[in-house]
């Protein structure tokens, strides 16, 4: 049950990266464009790191559960 929950969290974080959102920017301001794009990319990178961490934790937990189950 726990690995499935971790994988669902991972899937959600990946979807947050892939889903497009509408952002309002001032096209005549390079600083505004740069600032908002950096903020968006930083948020997407954070979601990718969470996705990787939860996916890896789920896989490690499944492996541990399989080893535990085999030793019974």
N, C-alpha and C positions, 0 to 999 in steps of 0.2 A: 504494500500500500504506500509506504513512504517513497520508494523509488518512483512510483507512478506520479506522486505529487511533485517530486523534484523535476521530473521530466515535463510535467504540465507547466511548471513555473518557467522552465527553460524555453518551452515552446512560446509561452506568452512574451518573454523577453525578446525572442527572435522576431515575433510578429510586431512588436513595438518598433523594431528597426526597419522592418520591411514596409509597414503601412505608411503611406504618405499623409502628411498633414498640411493644411494650408497655413502659410505664415505671411503676415503682412510686412513688407519691407519698402523702404523708400529707395526707389531705383536710382535716384540721382545722388545718393550718398554712399560712396564706397566703404566708409567706416561702418555704416549701419549694416551693409551687406556682409562685410567681413565679420563683424561682431555676432550677428545672428547665425551665420553659417558655422562659425566656431562653436557657438553654444549648442546648435543642433548636432553637430558632429561629436561633440563631447558627450552629449546625452546618449547618442546612438552607441558610442564606444562603451559607455557604462553598461548599457543594456546587453551588449555582446559579451562583456566580461561576466555579467551575472548569468547569462545563458550558458556560457562555457562552464562556469563554476558549478551550477546546479546540475547540468548534464553530466559532468564528470563525477560529482558526488553521487548522483543516482546510479551511474554505472559501477562505481566502486562499491556502493552499498549492495547492489545486485550480486556482484562477484562475491562479496563477503557472505551474503545470505546463501549463495550456492555452495560455497565451501563449507559453511556451517551445516547446511542440510546434508551434504555428502558425508560429513563426519559422524552423523547420527546413526 
